Amino acid sequence: MAGIRWPPEDSEMLPPRPPTTADLFSDDDRSVAADSWSIKSEYGSTLDDEQRHVDAAEVLAGGNFAAAASDYSSDKDEPDASEVETSMLGFQSYWNASYAEDLVNFHEHGHAGEIWFGVEVMGTVATWTKNLCENMSQGRNVADDSNFKYESSEAFKDLSSCSVLDIGTGNGLLLQELAKQGFSDLTGTDYSEGAISLARNLAIRDGFPQISFLVDDVLETKLDRKFHVVMDKGTLDAIGLHPDGPVKRIMYWESVSNLVAPGGILVITSCNNTKDELLQEVENFNKRRRTAEELDQEAGSGPAVFAYLDHVRSYPTIMFGGVEGSRVCTVAFLRN
Ligand SMILES: C[S@@+](CC[C@H](N)C(=O)[O-])C[C@H]1O[C@@H](n2cnc3c(N)ncnc32)[C@H](O)[C@@H]1O
């Protein structure tokens, strides 16, 4: 897998580069942390959840992932599921401890905690998403690729009727930004109870009591509702940093495809993946879905798949090894 690329450390808004598990965990600690991943305080594990994990592991073991990975046209080393870099940020125990500290800081000093990727990126993601949704609701062609046959979305008429879910919401500040842009049906989820408590406290303090927050693990989601817009800022990155990152990423796409309403969009902001890598990951997911559909004669309206819509172009770029790229990318995918 491509190396982990974190944003620069010169911005005071950005968290420091995370240590890797190899640096910080003894073997014993690692197995405790890994156990804490599978023992969910809120819901407990269900047979369905375990089955999803088994299914994703089978996809990897069956070579689909390896085959799909070899399709990468990136100039980087070919991704190898056995060489995924891991970090403490892949563990729920890390986030629980981190948000427990943030909550103390909030109560003692009123601090909001980390703004991942910085204030500017957060503002860009919010305004860019608003513009995209407005254009979609007004029937404009929002597709970057002129060959893509975009059919105007009837999913929502305006921002106030557009439901938004932010997965791995952390302190929930992105949802506050979206509220300022005119969205009103806003929900944030995170598997860390501390994050949800912090996000609720901040939303009330800052005058956004209408934003809903609930504890939910996106890989084993208990949400039975679909949303017009699903936001992810740094959550897929964190999920991919778990030692079982490749399996969990497969579970992620399965789960998220059930959370986005038909005609709705998924907006991912990542610093660990380039736009092209995300596009490839989506293509791999689509292939798996279509294959499963062919096998399932009973299936009716076709599998839920994603198509690339557009990406943010305004992030500053850097040159590295003769290649130009951004430290952060934000990409929108349309669900069929
Ligand atoms: C890098 S932080 C980003 C937080 C927030 N989105 C932001 O931009 O400030 C990653 C977040 O994802 C959450 N997270 C990681 N894995 C998750 C999962 N499986 N389900 C729900 N939340 C998860 C973590 O608790 C953490 O809040």
The ligand as a Gaussian input file, in Angstrom:
#p B3LYP/6-31G(d) Opt

LIG

0 1
 C       -8.955000      11.728000      11.715000
 S      -10.333000      11.783000      12.792000
 C      -11.401000      12.902000      11.900000
 C      -12.479000      13.504000      12.767000
 C      -13.405000      14.463000      12.028000
 N      -14.019000      13.835000      10.875000
 C      -12.660000      15.700000      11.574000
 O      -12.461000      15.887000      10.381000
 O      -12.274000      16.491000      12.435000
 C      -11.084000      10.191000      12.480000
 C      -12.377000       9.995000      13.231000
 O      -12.953000       8.781000      12.796000
 C      -13.509000       8.109000      13.905000
 N      -13.594000       6.705000      13.508000
 C      -12.592000       5.869000      13.162000
 N      -13.063000       4.663000      12.833000
 C      -14.414000       4.731000      12.943000
 C      -15.463000       3.804000      12.735000
 N      -15.221000       2.541000      12.361000
 N      -16.737000       4.212000      12.939000
 C      -16.990000       5.483000      13.349000
 N      -16.038000       6.394000      13.586000
 C      -14.758000       6.035000      13.380000
 C      -12.553000       8.420000      15.042000
 O      -13.125000       8.247000      16.319000
 C      -12.224000       9.876000      14.740000
 O      -13.149000      10.749000      15.345000

